[in-house]
Every structure is written in structure tokens, then in C-alpha cells.
Amino acid sequence: MESKPKNLSQLVGNEMKQPDASQFHDLTFKSVLDALPCYLTIQDANLNILFVNQTFMNDFGNGIGKACYKVFHGTEHRCSECPVQKTFADKQVHVAEEIILLNDDTVNQMIVYSAPLFDIFGRVSAVIKILTNVNMIKEVQKELVTIGQSFALLTHDIKNMLEGLEGGAYVVDEGLKDQDWELTTKGWQIVSKNVAEISRVTQDVLYSSKKRTPNFQSVKPSDVAHQAVELFHEKASTLEIQFISQLNPSLPHTTMDSPSMVRMLSNLIWNALEACDKDDQKPSHSVIIRADYYDKNHFMFEIEDNAEGMDETTQENLFKEFYSTKGDKGTGLGLLVVDRIVRNHKGKIEILTKPMTGSLFRTIFRIE
Amino acid sequence: MSDYKNILICTDLSEHANTAFIHAVDWAKKDNAKLHIFNVIMPDDPCGNSGAKKSSDFEDTDDAAANGEDIIQQTIGALKQEYKDSLNACLTDFEFVVKIGTPDVEIIKYAKQNRVDMIILGALGIPEKDRATRIRTAANVSKFAPCQVVVIQKNIQQAFGI
């Protein structure tokens, strides 16, 4: 009876020449490798792929004979931090995280293990590379971090707002005691402002820390924008900011999660109003909200202000968790929520900004 | 008066853009500047859900040919056909550049990356009845560009039949 190879090291080690693809055909344990829920390749010293399992073939096609950097990263150049090359150099197992492009153009985070396969002289004749998709784990990790940090921030923010509420309530009390309606009204405005802030922050924290299933319905983008605009007339008026809406009523009905879209627009409008309020370099400010065609198949929302704009660093950090330019006044969650809503709707965000001039946030969506 | 070294003329081959082009050539000649003749093609899928590449990806991927390099080359060909004679007659330093994306975003990005010190563009681009987009390119470039911006209308005398 013909003896069967017990492992790949033996198979490679029995031969004193460089391995080639034919060696790895018809292995009895290939079906086991094919069933592994991870991508498995064996590569030579030139990083060419000699063997792949079925999971690999399902998502990358037949990569045998191709360079791994071409298959995994779509580039002609070797990666600067390549675990396979490290294993060839030091005969050790290496672990790395890589961003891998699948055949369907999705970008995935993967944990990569590289382990040596030795010949009978103890030389590394090939390296086995195993890639495990950790996208879901990364998402969960991100969610957990967000939840943890949300609690800390929420406590801090609500403490500030409660102090504001107490201050407002005190002013209302004093006004009522003295029957001074002007003072009472002033106190009530402070109370209202802080209630609105608590509501906004709580909703952002909830949105960013909880997975929601979007409820897609057919609505007119201009109606959605109008709902968001209505929420901010009073705030804009109080801050003496010109608040202009240019909503194209001829935009057709399209499918979207309307409450999410209102939240997205609210966060962008809020940011624009806050930026204008913070800017003391100009005598007057304006915030413009537009809903219009991007092209014949897409529509866009634009929120434009003439506040102080953003520098390069701020732009780069905009969609990172808890990045805020507003100090104690901001949680940094607002744009994170915007980003999530846009991604849920398969849309795109574009930003135009210039320091001392202002910013324009444009979100683009398909008309469906 | 400033000496401009890199002048960006944005054109969609419209009447406004062609008038702007004449001014851009004059300006580049006067200042001995490099003229960047720039066109932006709006993508079929601006949200990138079909896997089509963004313009910024084209430099680094082999998929460029399949995804957009052909149309970029065709557009460069059209720009050359339209403008090369008048350019060869008076300028030596010029370059044709075509990007895929949203016009205002791509114009400003290119201007930042290439140290452009003046952008010249037509006031309106192609006639409103022929275009679906409501992007306010001239207004947005004027507001957010990192350099001087000159917006030029099509030949006014022709427009008023003078």
C-alpha cells in the first residue's frame, strides 16, 4: 500500500529541490485544507503562490503561479512588512495584520500567520501563509470601545449640562419669586438650551453605540431636509446666524431611512451653527442647506457655512471617534454618526473647506 | 502684479470655458507660466458602490485601464484636438490633465497638490438645460481654492449679439 504524506513539511522535506505546484496536487488531506474557514497558501522564496485551498479560490480565484502581493494587494511591489519574507529569513512563525482586497473589491482586515516548511537539511523551502478575516471582530472591537468611551463622555457632558440646567432653574426660580417675567424667560431659555443639548448628545451616543436596522421608505429628499431645517430655525435666530434653505422640490421620491437622514443633517447643521458661533473673525455668519441633483441618478445634500473652516489636521481627523474641535462643547460623535448613516445608505461624503473662509459638507446618494 | 508660475485652466469645452481658455493662454504667456489644461469627468457611480475606481486610485492600480483610463485618454485626445494648435503657437510649457470625480473637489485637490497659483474657469460650463448636475463649481472653487480664482463669462458681445 502506498504511504501517504502526513504533513506538508514532510512532503517538502522529502524532496531536495525547490517545490513546485505539482507536488501539492492530489493530497489526501486537501479536502481538510479546503474546508478550513481561512485562506491558506504556500509560497516560494519569490513569493509566488504554489498551493491554495478552496476558501482562497472562492474569494481570489486561482492564484497559483502569481505573486502574493499581486493577488492580495493588487500591486506590483513587495510589501515592506512581509511576514512570509521574514519567515524565509529567520525560520520563525510571524504574525501580522494586513488589509486585503478581495476579488469583489471589498477591503478586509486579516490576521496573517506565516510558518516555515523545511527540507531535510533544515532549510526553509516554502512558507505556509494563513489569513483569517477579522473584519467582524474589528467591528465588534470598535463598537465596544465606542460604548465604553461613550459612557465616560456622556457622564462628563451630562454633568456640564445638568449644571447648566441647575443654573437656568435657579434663574427661573428667582424670576418667579420676584415676578420678573423677563428674568424668568431668560432662565427658561437656558433650561431649554440644555434640554436640547442633552437630547442631542444622548441620541448621538445611542446611534453610535447601538446597531440599528434602517427602516427604508420612499420619501422626498427635500421633505427630509425641510424637517431637519425646521429644528434649527430658533437656534440660528438666537445666534443671529442667517439660515438659508435651498431645497429643490423637483427631486423625486427615493428610498431612505428618513429619521437617520434627519439625524445626519441635524448633526451637520448643528456643527455649522456651532462653528459660526465660535468664529469671532467675521461680522456676520450664514449657514446654507441645499438638497439638489448631483447628477441625473444621484441627489446631494450640502451644508455650507462661512465660519473659520478647517486646517489639514482637522480634516484628516474628522471622522475619527471622539475627535472634536469644540472642546467641552462637543463629544466628537456627531460626524461619526454622519459617517455611519452615509455608509448605511451607500452614500459618499465630500468636504470643501478653507481656513478663515468656511466649510461645505456634501453627502451624495443614489436616487432609488 | 504677481508672477504666476502654475495656471490651471478648467474646461468642459463649453463656450464659457473656451473664452476662459483664451484668457488663460494670454496670462500664461505673459507670466511665462506652466498651463495645466484640466477637465473633470463626473463618474457614473459617485458613491463607489459598483467597485469602480475613484480618480485618485488610477495612478496606483492596474485596474485603471479597465475602469477609466480609456475614457481619460479619450478626453485628453479631445482636449488636444480642441486646444493644441493655439497652445503650440504661443506656449511651450503645458500639460493636459483629466480626473474622474466631482469637479469642485477635484479642481481644488489638484490645485493644492500642484502648487497652482491661479485657477481660471468659465462662469457656467455647459448650458443648464443639457446638464443634470447642480454642483456650483465656479462658486465653490472661488470660495475654497487655495489660490487666486478668475471666473470668466463667454464672449459677452456675442451673447448680446453686438
Chai-1 contact restraints between the chains, C-beta under 6 A:
chainA,res_idxA,chainB,res_idxB,connection_type,confidence,min_distance_angstrom,max_distance_angstrom,comment,restraint_id
A,G74,B,T61,contact,1.0,0.0,6.0,A-B,restraint_1
A,D105,B,G51,contact,1.0,0.0,6.0,A-B,restraint_2
A,D292,B,R134,contact,1.0,0.0,6.0,A-B,restraint_3
A,Y293,B,A132,contact,1.0,0.0,6.0,A-B,restraint_4
A,Y293,B,R134,contact,1.0,0.0,6.0,A-B,restraint_5
A,D295,B,M42,contact,1.0,0.0,6.0,A-B,restraint_6
A,D295,B,A132,contact,1.0,0.0,6.0,A-B,restraint_7
A,D295,B,T133,contact,1.0,0.0,6.0,A-B,restraint_8
A,K296,B,A132,contact,1.0,0.0,6.0,A-B,restraint_9
A,H298,B,P46,contact,1.0,0.0,6.0,A-B,restraint_10
A,K346,B,C47,contact,1.0,0.0,6.0,A-B,restraint_11
A,K346,B,N49,contact,1.0,0.0,6.0,A-B,restraint_12
A,G347,B,C47,contact,1.0,0.0,6.0,A-B,restraint_13
A,K348,B,C47,contact,1.0,0.0,6.0,A-B,restraint_14
A,E350,B,T102,contact,1.0,0.0,6.0,A-B,restraint_15
A,E350,B,V105,contact,1.0,0.0,6.0,A-B,restraint_16
A,L352,B,N140,contact,1.0,0.0,6.0,A-B,restraint_17
A,L352,B,F144,contact,1.0,0.0,6.0,A-B,restraint_18
A,K354,B,F144,contact,1.0,0.0,6.0,A-B,restraint_19
A,I364,B,P46,contact,1.0,0.0,6.0,A-B,restraint_20
A,I364,B,C47,contact,1.0,0.0,6.0,A-B,restraint_21
